Each structure stands twice: as C-alpha cells, then as structure tokens.
Amino acid sequence: GEPRQRFALSLQSTTLLAVSPDGRRVAFTDHTATGRRVVTMELYPAQWRELSVTPPDRPRVAALTAQEGAPLRPDTIGPDRSLPVRDYSRFSGVWNPVGVTVELPPLGPDVGATLSSRNVLGTVGIDAGARFNTQEQQWGGQLGVTYAERFPIMRAWVDQRGRRDDYPEAVTAAGTQPKGSWTWQERSVGAGVDIPLNFTRSAYNTHLTVGARIEERRVSQSTLPAWFPPDAGSVRPLTLEARGYRAMQWIRDIIPERGQAFEALVRQTPLGGTFRGAQWYGRVQQFVPGVARNHGVRLDAGADWQPLRESATSARPYRFATRLPFARGYEAVTAPQLTRLSAEYHAPLWYPDWTVLRGLVQVRRFRATVFGDATTATTRSFARGVATTTTQSYRSVGAELWMDATWFHPVLQLPVGVRWSQRLDGADRGGRVQLAVGM
C-alpha cells in the first residue's frame, strides 16, 4: 500500500527497516512526494505466499543452458582459499577516512573543514582540521583524538592558531599613542568529555549535549606595542558548555521547518596561569515556516560577555575568541562584549540538477535569502586614567543568492553565493557586494 504516516523513530538512526511491537506495521526510510524520510505501512502476514526455489534441472533452464553452450554452475560456490582471521584491534584500523565536515558562517565566525577518520566500529577517531576566523582574520589548525568505546565520550587535542585584538589609545611619557590592532599566536593542549543525549520520539529531531573542557594555552609572538604590559605566558581555561536542538526538517527544506536550537558556555580560569579571564556566551535560534512550501524563517539572538578592564593600572583580562558571527557587510571588529540579533527568510528558486566538469561538480539547487543583522560591540579605553566605555552599533540589511553544490562528488558539500548588503551605521554606511560561502 501507499505509505501515509510518519513513524516515531529517530531520524539519525541507521535502521532501514523496523517492525512495530504488535507486528502490524513496518517502518522504513523513503523519500516521498512530501519529503518525508521515515514512513510506515500495514503488514498482512496472512496474505504472504511461500516462495520455492526453482530447481536447476527444469526444461526451460536446461534449454537456455544448452543455447548458451555453458554448463550449469555447481550447487555450492565458495572461496578457493580460507580468509585470514585476526583479532579485533580498536587502534589498528583507525586510519579510515569517513568524511569531511565543513564549518561555515553565519552559524559561526569560522570558515573551516575537518577530515574525520574512524575505526570499523566508530569507537576511536582522529580529526584533523583547519579554519579561518573571519572575525579576527587569522588561521588555525587542530588535531584531535576521540575515544567513544565507553560513556562519556572522551576527547584530547592539540591546537595552533593566530589571534588578533584591538588595543586602545594610550598616553605615555612620549605623548599620546594612537589605538590599533595587534596579533599573537596560541598553542594549546586540551582534554574534555561530552555526554550526548538523544530524546527523539517523533518527527522532531531532539538532541542535547553537555560537556567540559580543560586546556593549557601558551601565548607568544605578541606584536603588542612596548608601552603596554608584556603579553606572553599561559592561560588555563576551564569550560562548561551545553547545546541543544529540537527541530523538524524534510528533504527539500533549506532550514528546519519548525524548531529551536541553543548553545551556552561558561569559561573561567581557576587553575592559575599568567592571565586571568572569563567568558559567558549564549545563543538561541527559532525556526518557523515561511509563506510557501520549503520556505523558512530563522530568528537568531546571542550575546558574548567578557569582563572589561577595571582601571588603567589593573591587569588586562584575557580575551577569548567569540562564537558570534558579525553583522554581514561590515569588516568585523573585536570587542570583549558583543550582542547580535538577526532575522533571515530562506526561499528555494530552482532545482536544475546539473552535473558539470566531468562529474566533479553537481549543482543541486539555487536559493535566495533576505536578512537583517544588528550587532553591538562594547569596549573600554583609558585616557589619563579616566575610563571611557563605548558601545558601537553595526546594522545591515541585504539579500543573498546561493548555489548549493557538491564538489568533487560526493566529497564536499559547499554552498557558494553572492551577497548584497546595505550598511546602516558608521563610516562604512552604504551598499556592498561580496562573494560568500555559507549555509
């Protein structure tokens, strides 16, 4: 019969076929006209007919065999030699690349890719990645190991990245020194645990992950001018974080049709080190349907709060990198305190299903996005010992045209597009056209 209803299974499950406990329905994955991925149909075992194997010596089979001039195959076909038997080792087969994960704005400020390798059971993995932080305009790389044979999931990693920040105007014996930006390098070693929880009981994909991290970061190669205190040493952050997702999304939806997502982070430095700092970060997203099928609206709000310097003579707090993307159209600025509001409308335009460049690129869809962003950045500077706290707004509206394509099929799914934005604040006010990669 025609499948007509959804079945209450996790959409992340690898099960392709499942029978209900009462034996009257079967659930399976399918791509229906409405985009559903898990459907059910009734079972009628009483109407099943037994199938018998056709004997190889029936007249029709014998006639076809004579016509082809080939003898019948033997009843039993087996390997001509026995296969070697080896004991399972969780580490011997860990070099087994399974995919590339792409990290793109506007979900975060980073553009990057991670190559993942897992053993045959997926219990031990190696991840190697590189990323470019669009907010700080710096590169970084990471190599990590994951152990998931027991609960919770354990991770360890080494990381190398560049950082950039802005320094304020300073008054010295030589006179007033102008404000500017400076860079430094960070090398870190860290370990952590994750507890992933799957609460999916319907078409809403529902997940919650909580975790903890501890790191040792070494700061070096600072270009901070000499009139500021030296900036080299170590910072030892302890991080607690949680992220959750509850949403329903079908095959052709650009973003979830309905749902919510959130992430939260608290970071402190209670373990000593040269620098002290703190970070409180939170972000929520709401997904609602658009005016037509497969259209969608995303509402996004977030804040990243880090302490400001208390006085001209107090130590400058260490500034952690933010996870908030900046308002589109502007050159991103760094600040210890950021807030962001954003609204987007997504609409599909065309499904050409082109394959070009001898199959290396598959163009699946063209789509459009209309957006409005608002970011505020709060900083503090000192002039002759007097503190000045400044809050600057960065608002923009605009539109984007995207091409969803698979590159080097089927290795990398990477949308590319063109963005027009109208900047409403500051000296950069006006229109701007950019090439973009994103979601």
C-alpha positions as CSV (number, residue, x, y, z in Angstrom):
1,G,0.0,0.0,0.0
2,E,1.0,3.7,-0.2
3,P,2.8,4.9,3.0
4,R,0.6,7.5,4.6
5,Q,2.0,8.4,8.1
6,R,5.2,9.1,9.9
7,F,6.7,6.7,12.4
8,A,8.1,7.7,15.8
9,L,11.7,6.9,15.2
10,S,15.0,8.9,15.4
11,L,15.9,10.3,12.0
12,Q,19.5,9.8,13.0
13,S,19.1,6.1,13.3
14,T,20.8,3.8,10.8
15,T,18.0,1.3,10.9
16,L,16.4,1.0,7.5
17,L,13.6,-1.4,8.4
18,A,11.8,-1.9,11.7
19,V,8.6,-3.8,12.7
20,S,6.3,-2.4,15.3
21,P,6.0,-4.3,18.7
22,D,2.5,-5.5,17.8
23,G,3.7,-6.9,14.4
24,R,1.1,-5.0,12.4
25,R,3.2,-2.2,10.9
26,V,6.6,-1.8,9.3
27,A,8.7,1.4,9.3
28,F,11.3,2.2,6.7
29,T,13.2,5.1,5.2
30,D,11.8,6.6,2.0
31,H,11.7,9.8,0.0
32,T,8.0,10.5,-0.6
33,A,6.5,13.4,-2.6
34,T,6.1,15.4,0.6
35,G,9.7,15.0,1.6
36,R,9.2,12.5,4.5
37,R,12.1,10.3,5.4
38,V,10.6,7.7,7.8
39,V,7.2,6.2,6.8
40,T,5.1,3.2,7.8
41,M,2.7,0.8,6.1
42,E,0.5,-2.0,7.3
43,L,1.7,-5.7,7.4
44,Y,-0.5,-8.6,6.3
45,P,1.5,-11.8,7.0
46,A,-1.6,-13.9,6.4
47,Q,-1.6,-12.9,2.8
48,W,2.1,-13.8,2.2
49,R,2.8,-16.6,-0.3
50,E,5.6,-19.0,0.2
51,L,8.3,-18.8,-2.5
52,S,10.0,-22.0,-3.6
53,V,13.4,-22.2,-5.2
54,T,13.3,-23.2,-8.9
55,P,15.2,-26.5,-9.4
56,P,18.1,-26.2,-11.8
57,D,17.0,-29.1,-14.0
58,R,13.7,-27.6,-15.2
59,P,13.3,-28.0,-19.0
60,R,13.3,-24.2,-19.6
61,V,16.6,-23.7,-17.6
62,A,18.1,-26.7,-19.4
63,A,17.2,-25.3,-22.8
64,L,18.6,-21.9,-22.0
65,T,21.8,-23.6,-20.8
66,A,22.2,-25.6,-24.0
67,Q,21.5,-22.4,-26.1
68,E,24.3,-20.6,-24.3
69,G,26.7,-23.5,-24.6
70,A,27.7,-23.2,-20.9
71,P,27.5,-25.9,-18.3
72,L,25.4,-25.4,-15.1
73,R,27.3,-23.9,-12.1
74,P,27.9,-26.2,-9.3
75,D,25.4,-26.1,-6.4
76,T,28.0,-24.7,-4.0
77,I,30.2,-21.8,-4.8
78,G,32.8,-20.9,-2.2
79,P,36.2,-19.2,-1.9
80,D,39.2,-21.1,-3.2
81,R,41.0,-20.3,-0.1
82,S,40.2,-19.5,3.5
83,L,40.3,-15.9,4.6
84,P,42.7,-14.8,7.4
85,V,41.3,-14.4,10.8
86,R,42.7,-11.6,13.0
87,D,41.7,-10.4,16.5
88,Y,39.9,-7.1,16.5
89,S,42.0,-4.1,17.5
90,R,40.5,-0.7,18.2
91,F,43.6,1.2,17.0
92,S,44.9,-0.8,14.0
93,G,42.1,0.4,11.7
94,V,41.7,3.9,12.9
95,W,43.1,5.4,9.7
96,N,39.9,5.0,7.7
97,P,38.6,8.4,6.4
98,V,34.9,8.6,6.6
99,G,34.1,12.2,5.6
100,V,34.7,15.9,5.6
101,T,32.8,18.3,7.9
102,V,32.6,21.9,6.7
103,E,32.1,24.8,9.2
104,L,30.6,27.9,7.6
105,P,29.1,31.3,8.5
106,P,26.6,32.5,9.6
107,L,26.4,29.7,12.1
108,G,29.7,30.9,13.5
109,P,32.6,33.2,12.6
110,D,34.9,30.4,11.3
111,V,35.3,29.0,7.8
112,G,36.9,25.6,8.0
113,A,37.0,21.9,7.2
114,T,37.7,18.8,9.3
115,L,38.7,15.4,7.9
116,S,37.5,12.6,10.1
117,S,38.8,9.0,10.4
118,R,37.2,6.2,12.4
119,N,37.9,2.6,13.1
120,V,35.4,-0.1,11.9
121,L,33.1,0.3,15.0
122,G,33.5,4.0,15.2
123,T,34.8,3.9,18.8
124,V,38.2,5.6,18.1
125,G,38.6,8.5,15.8
126,I,41.1,11.0,14.5
127,D,40.1,14.5,13.3
128,A,42.4,17.0,11.5
129,G,41.0,20.4,10.6
130,A,42.0,23.9,9.5
131,R,39.9,27.1,9.9
132,F,40.0,30.8,9.2
133,N,38.4,33.1,11.7
134,T,36.6,35.8,9.7
135,Q,36.2,38.0,12.9
136,E,39.9,38.1,13.7
137,Q,41.2,37.4,10.2
138,Q,43.6,34.6,11.5
139,W,44.3,31.0,10.6
140,G,44.3,28.0,12.9
141,G,44.6,24.2,12.9
142,Q,43.7,21.3,15.2
143,L,44.5,17.6,15.5
144,G,42.2,15.6,17.9
145,V,41.6,12.1,19.1
146,T,38.2,10.8,20.2
147,Y,37.5,7.7,22.3
148,A,33.8,6.6,22.4
149,E,34.0,3.0,23.4
150,R,32.7,3.8,26.9
151,F,30.4,6.6,28.2
152,P,31.0,9.5,28.3
153,I,32.9,10.3,25.1
154,M,36.5,11.5,25.8
155,R,38.5,13.8,23.6
156,A,42.0,15.2,23.5
157,W,43.6,17.7,21.1
158,V,46.5,20.0,20.2
159,D,45.8,23.3,18.6
160,Q,47.7,26.1,16.9
161,R,46.0,29.3,15.9
162,G,46.6,33.0,15.4
163,R,44.7,35.7,17.3
164,R,44.0,39.4,16.8
165,D,42.6,42.1,19.1
166,D,42.4,45.9,19.2
167,Y,44.3,48.0,21.7
168,P,43.1,51.4,22.9
169,E,44.7,54.8,22.7
170,A,47.5,55.2,25.4
171,V,49.1,58.2,27.0
172,T,52.8,57.7,27.7
173,A,55.8,59.9,28.5
174,A,56.5,60.2,24.8
175,G,53.0,61.5,24.2
176,T,49.6,60.1,23.1
177,Q,49.9,56.8,21.3
178,P,47.1,56.0,18.8
179,K,44.9,52.9,19.0
180,G,45.5,50.0,16.7
181,S,45.4,46.2,16.4
182,W,47.9,43.5,17.4
183,T,48.3,39.8,16.8
184,W,49.7,36.8,18.7
185,Q,50.0,33.0,18.5
186,E,48.4,30.4,20.7
187,R,49.5,26.8,21.1
188,S,47.2,24.7,23.3
189,V,46.8,21.2,24.6
190,G,43.4,20.1,25.9
191,A,41.1,17.3,27.0
192,G,37.4,17.0,27.7
193,V,34.3,14.8,27.9
194,D,31.0,15.0,26.1
195,I,27.6,13.5,27.1
196,P,25.4,13.3,24.0
197,L,21.7,12.6,24.7
198,N,19.1,11.7,22.1
199,F,15.5,12.5,23.1
200,T,13.9,11.9,19.6
201,R,10.5,10.4,19.9
202,S,8.7,11.9,16.8
203,A,9.5,13.7,13.6
204,Y,11.2,16.3,15.8
205,N,14.9,15.6,15.9
206,T,15.8,16.2,19.6
207,H,19.3,16.2,21.0
208,L,21.2,17.6,24.0
209,T,24.9,17.5,24.5
210,V,26.7,18.7,27.7
211,G,30.5,18.8,28.1
212,A,33.5,20.0,30.0
213,R,37.0,21.1,28.7
214,I,40.3,21.9,30.3
215,E,43.2,23.5,28.4
216,E,46.7,24.8,28.7
217,R,47.3,27.6,26.3
218,R,50.7,29.2,25.6
219,V,50.7,32.8,24.3
220,S,53.7,34.0,22.2
221,Q,54.9,36.2,19.3
222,S,52.9,39.1,20.5
223,T,53.0,42.3,18.5
224,L,51.5,44.5,21.3
225,P,53.4,47.8,21.4
226,A,56.0,48.3,24.1
227,W,54.0,50.9,26.0
228,F,51.6,48.2,27.1
229,P,52.4,45.5,29.7
230,P,54.1,42.4,28.2
231,D,51.7,39.8,26.8
232,A,53.3,36.4,26.8
233,G,52.7,33.4,29.1
234,S,50.0,30.9,29.8
235,V,46.2,30.8,30.3
236,R,44.4,27.7,31.7
237,P,40.7,27.9,31.0
238,L,38.1,25.5,32.4
239,T,35.0,25.4,30.1
240,L,31.4,24.1,30.7
241,E,29.1,24.0,27.7
242,A,25.7,22.8,26.6
243,R,24.0,22.8,23.2
244,G,20.5,21.5,22.3
245,Y,18.5,21.1,19.1
246,R,14.8,20.3,18.6
247,A,13.6,20.7,15.0
248,M,11.8,19.1,12.1
249,Q,13.3,19.3,8.6
250,W,12.3,17.5,5.4
251,I,14.4,16.7,2.4
252,R,13.9,20.0,0.4
253,D,13.8,22.3,3.4
254,I,16.7,24.8,3.5
255,I,16.4,25.3,7.2
256,P,14.2,23.3,9.7
257,E,10.5,23.9,9.1
258,R,9.9,24.3,12.9
259,G,12.1,24.1,15.9
260,Q,14.6,25.6,18.3
261,A,18.3,25.4,18.9
262,F,20.5,26.8,21.7
263,E,24.1,26.8,22.9
264,A,25.6,28.1,26.1
265,L,29.1,28.3,27.5
266,V,30.8,29.4,30.8
267,R,34.6,29.7,30.8
268,Q,36.8,30.6,33.8
269,T,40.5,30.4,34.7
270,P,40.6,29.0,38.3
271,L,43.8,26.9,37.7
272,G,46.3,29.8,37.7
273,G,48.5,30.8,34.8
274,T,49.9,34.2,33.6
275,F,46.5,35.6,32.5
276,R,43.0,35.5,34.0
277,G,39.8,35.9,32.2
278,A,36.1,34.8,32.0
279,Q,33.5,34.3,29.3
280,W,29.7,33.9,29.3
281,Y,28.2,33.1,26.0
282,G,24.7,32.2,24.9
283,R,22.8,31.9,21.7
284,V,19.2,30.8,20.7
285,Q,17.6,30.2,17.4
286,Q,13.9,29.9,16.4
287,F,12.7,28.3,13.2
288,V,9.2,28.9,11.7
289,P,7.6,28.1,8.3
290,G,7.6,30.7,5.5
291,V,4.7,31.6,3.3
292,A,5.2,28.7,0.9
293,R,6.4,25.1,0.9
294,N,10.1,24.7,1.8
295,H,10.3,28.4,2.7
296,G,11.6,29.1,6.2
297,V,12.4,31.9,8.7
298,R,15.2,31.9,11.2
299,L,15.3,34.2,14.2
300,D,18.7,34.4,15.9
301,A,19.8,36.1,19.1
302,G,23.1,35.8,21.0
303,A,25.5,37.5,23.5
304,D,29.1,37.1,24.4
305,W,30.1,38.8,27.7
306,Q,33.7,39.1,28.9
307,P,34.9,41.5,31.7
308,L,36.2,44.9,30.8
309,R,39.4,46.2,32.2
310,E,38.7,47.8,35.6
311,S,41.3,50.6,35.7
312,A,44.3,51.9,33.8
313,T,46.6,50.2,36.3
314,S,44.8,46.8,36.6
315,A,45.8,43.8,34.6
316,R,44.0,43.5,31.2
317,P,41.7,40.4,31.2
318,Y,42.5,37.7,28.7
319,R,40.1,37.9,25.7
320,F,38.7,34.6,24.4
321,A,37.6,34.3,20.8
322,T,33.8,34.8,20.4
323,R,31.5,32.3,18.6
324,L,29.1,35.0,17.4
325,P,29.2,35.9,13.7
326,F,29.4,39.6,13.0
327,A,26.8,41.7,11.1
328,R,27.0,40.9,7.4
329,G,28.5,43.6,5.2
330,Y,30.9,45.0,7.8
331,E,34.6,44.3,8.4
332,A,34.4,42.5,11.8
333,V,35.8,44.2,14.9
334,T,36.9,42.5,18.1
335,A,35.4,43.5,21.4
336,P,35.1,41.9,24.9
337,Q,31.3,42.3,24.9
338,L,29.1,41.6,21.8
339,T,25.4,41.1,21.2
340,R,23.7,40.1,18.0
341,L,20.2,39.9,16.6
342,S,19.4,38.5,13.2
343,A,16.4,37.5,11.1
344,E,16.5,35.6,7.8
345,Y,14.0,34.4,5.2
346,H,15.0,31.5,3.0
347,A,13.3,30.5,-0.3
348,P,14.2,27.9,-2.9
349,L,14.3,29.2,-6.5
350,W,15.3,26.3,-8.9
351,Y,16.4,22.7,-8.8
352,P,18.5,22.2,-12.1
353,D,20.3,19.0,-11.0
354,W,23.3,19.8,-13.2
355,T,26.4,17.7,-13.4
356,V,29.4,19.7,-14.8
357,L,33.2,19.4,-15.1
358,R,33.0,15.7,-15.9
359,G,31.0,14.9,-12.8
360,L,33.3,16.8,-10.4
361,V,30.6,19.3,-9.5
362,Q,26.9,18.6,-9.0
363,V,24.6,21.7,-8.8
364,R,21.5,20.8,-6.9
365,R,19.7,24.0,-6.1
366,F,19.6,27.8,-6.3
367,R,18.0,29.6,-3.4
368,A,17.7,33.1,-2.0
369,T,18.0,34.7,1.4
370,V,16.8,38.1,2.7
371,F,18.4,39.1,6.0
372,G,18.6,41.8,8.7
373,D,21.5,41.9,11.2
374,A,22.3,44.0,14.2
375,T,25.5,43.7,16.3
376,T,26.7,45.9,19.2
377,A,30.3,46.0,20.4
378,T,31.3,47.4,23.8
379,T,34.9,48.4,24.6
380,R,36.6,50.4,27.3
381,S,39.6,52.7,26.9
382,F,41.6,54.9,29.3
383,A,43.0,58.4,28.7
384,R,45.0,59.9,31.6
385,G,43.5,57.4,33.9
386,V,39.9,58.2,33.0
387,A,37.8,55.2,31.7
388,T,35.6,55.6,28.7
389,T,33.1,52.8,27.8
390,T,31.9,52.9,24.2
391,T,29.1,50.9,22.6
392,Q,29.0,50.9,18.8
393,S,26.1,49.6,16.7
394,Y,26.5,47.7,13.3
395,R,23.2,47.2,11.5
396,S,22.7,45.9,8.0
397,V,20.0,44.5,5.7
398,G,20.5,42.7,2.4
399,A,19.9,39.7,0.1
400,E,21.9,36.7,-0.9
401,L,21.8,34.3,-3.9
402,W,23.2,30.9,-3.2
403,M,24.1,27.8,-5.3
404,D,24.0,24.5,-3.4
405,A,26.6,22.3,-5.0
406,T,28.6,19.1,-4.2
407,W,32.2,19.5,-5.2
408,F,34.5,16.6,-6.1
409,H,31.3,14.5,-5.8
410,P,30.5,13.2,-3.3
411,V,33.2,14.5,-1.0
412,L,32.4,18.1,-0.2
413,Q,29.0,19.9,0.0
414,L,29.8,23.7,-0.1
415,P,27.3,26.4,-0.9
416,V,28.7,29.5,-2.7
417,G,26.9,32.7,-3.5
418,V,26.9,36.5,-3.8
419,R,25.7,38.9,-1.1
420,W,24.5,42.4,-1.4
421,S,24.3,44.3,1.9
422,Q,23.2,47.8,2.9
423,R,25.2,49.0,5.9
424,L,23.2,51.4,8.1
425,D,25.8,52.6,10.7
426,G,29.2,54.2,11.0
427,A,31.7,55.4,8.4
428,D,31.1,52.3,6.3
429,R,27.5,53.2,5.6
430,G,26.4,52.2,2.1
431,G,25.9,49.3,-0.2
432,R,28.4,46.4,-0.7
433,V,28.6,43.3,-2.9
434,Q,30.6,40.3,-1.7
435,L,31.3,36.7,-2.7
436,A,30.3,34.4,0.2
437,V,30.5,30.8,1.4
438,G,28.0,29.7,4.0
439,M,25.0,27.6,4.9
